[in-house]
Amino acid sequence: MFTGIIEQSVPVANIVDGPRFKRMTIPNPWADVRGGESISVNGCCLTVAEMMEGKIGFDVVIETLSRTNLGLLRNGDRVHLERSLRAGDRIDGHFVQGHVDGTARLIDRQMEPECRLRIENPPSLVKYIIPKGSVSIDGVSLTIASIGADFFEVALIPTTVSRTELANRDLGWPFNVETDVLSKTIVSWLERREKSAEDAL
């Protein structure tokens, strides 16, 4: 479990293709990381599989590569990192599981008078995207500023612009999107309740 408050943005050090996974290596910005620990990388919960001098490695399996933007990364591309939430920590963002629902392309960006990103709203996620609701974009906890027929927008404060890569992404970049777990829980419960009522007729 994470909060969507990015702790570090670091460049990918190395990516090695394997038969069933990719091994991604990044600089280790922490002194106390342990093997087997969960770390959010661009919003994806990954397990530390290897520890080297000043670096840590993750195995990214086919399922993750097919559902996220991790398979597009190259050496030098910067990624967002967050360590898992500890009991007693402040929850400054919102509950983020690190289970990406899918990707959504950046379709427009404006920098003035404020930074706003317009992101496509995939049909599979529409029912979970609600006005002023929470969403995780490449691991960053954000509030939905507005919703259109096939898009939603988020507004970035200057701190988010300076500490993350969101405003630097090229148009067309497929952001990793995780919708709010509370929205998913409520929608799922209502859908099952409706189906049960229909089956009872």
N, C-alpha and C positions, 0 to 999 in steps of 0.2 A: 504494500500500500504506500502511496506517495501523496504529495500535496500539490504538485504542479508548480512549485517554486524552484526555479532552476538554480543550482548551486554553482555549476561550472559550465563553460562552453570551451571545448577543446578540439583540436584537429585530429582526425583519424590518422594513426601512425602507419597502419598496414592492414591490408585485407588479403587473405589467402583463400582461394577457392578449394573446397573439398568435394568429395562425391555426394555427401548428404547435408553439408552445411558450409557456411563461410566462417572462418576465424577472423574476427575483427579485433585489432589491437589499438588501444588508445593510451595516451599518457595518464599516469595515475596521479591525480591531484591531491590525494589524501594519504596520510601516514598510517592509518589503522584499518585499511580495507583488508578483508580476509577472503580466501577462496570460498566459493559457494554463496557469497553474499549477493543479494539482489540489488541491481542498480538500474534506474530508468535511463535509457539511451534514446533520445528523441521520442520519449513517451512510451517506449517499449521496455517492459520488465525483462532484463537479461541477467543471467547468472555468471558471476566471475568464474571462468573455467581455467584460467592460467594467470600466474603472477610472475613478472619478470622485473628486472631492475628498472624501476621508474615507470613501468607499464603494466597494464592489465589486459587480459584477452577474454573475449566472449565467443561462444559458438552460436551462430545465428542459423537456425534450421529452416528448411524449405517452407514450412507453414508461415513462419514469421516473415521470410523474404517475400512471400506471395501476397501478404496482406499489408505490408508497410513500405516505407521508402528506404529502409536500410539496405536493400539490394542495389539501390542507385548510388550509394556513397562510394567515393573514391578517396585515395590517400590525400590528405590535406583538407578535405571537407570537414567543417566544424559540426559537432553534435552537442546537444544539450544533455547534461548529466544531473541526476538527483539521486541521492541515497534514500533508502527506505525509511519510512516514518517509524519513530520510536514511541513507545508508550510515554505519555507525558509531554510530548512535543506540542508546540503551538501549530495549529492548522491554519496557516495564513492564506492558503488557496482553497482547494476543495478536495474531497477524497478522489484520488486517481488510482486506478488499479494497475495501470501499465498494460492493460489488455486492449490493444488498438482495435477499434470497430471497423476501420477502413481508411482509405486515403481520400482526400478532397483537394482539387487543384486551386491554386491561387489564381484568380481571374482578373483582379484589379488591385491597385494600391495607390493610395494618396498619402502624401506626407504633410500637407498643409490644409487647413489650419491645425489639424491633428493627424496622427498616423492612423489610418484605417485600412484594414485588409478585407477585401471581398473574396469570399471562398465559396466554391460551388457547394451546393447542398445535395449530396447523393440521395436518390430515392429511398435507399435502405436506411438512411439516418434521419430523414425529414421529421418523423414523428417524435424524435428525441430532442430536436433542436427547438428550444422555446425562447421567447423574448426574455432577456435578462437572466437566462439560465447560464449554467456553467458548462464549459467545454475545454478539453485539453487539446492544444494544437502543438504538435511536435514536443509534447511533454509540458507545455506552458499552460498554466491555469488562467483562463480568460473568461470574461463575461460577454455574452452575445449582445451586441449593440443594436442590431436590426436584422430583419429577415425579409427576403424577397421571395418571388415565386420559385426560384431555383438556386438561391444563394443565401448566405448569411454574412454579416460583417462583424468584425471585432475591432475595438479601438485600443491602441497600444499607448500606454503612458511612456514618457521619456525613459524611465528606468528600464522598462521592458525592451524598448528599442536599443538601448545601449548594452544591455546584458545578455541579449539573445540574438539569434540569427533570423528571427521572423521577418523583419523589415528588409533583410538583405537577400531574401530568396527571389529567384527569377520568376516572372509570370509563368504559370504552368507547373510550378513545383508542386508535387503531391504531398501535402501535409499529412502526417499521421494524426488521425482524429479519434479521440475517445470521448464519447458523450457521457453526460452525468449519470452515474450509477443509480441515483435516486429516480431520475426520469425513466431509465430503462426498467427499473423495478416496478414502478407504478404502471407504465404502459403495458408491460408483460402481464401484470396481475389483472388489469382491466380486460385485456384481450382474452385471457384464459376464462375470466368470469363471463364474458360475452359469449364465448364459444360453448361454455357449459350450459348457458341459458338456451342457446339455439339447439343444442343436442337434446335438451329436455323437452323440446316442443314436439 
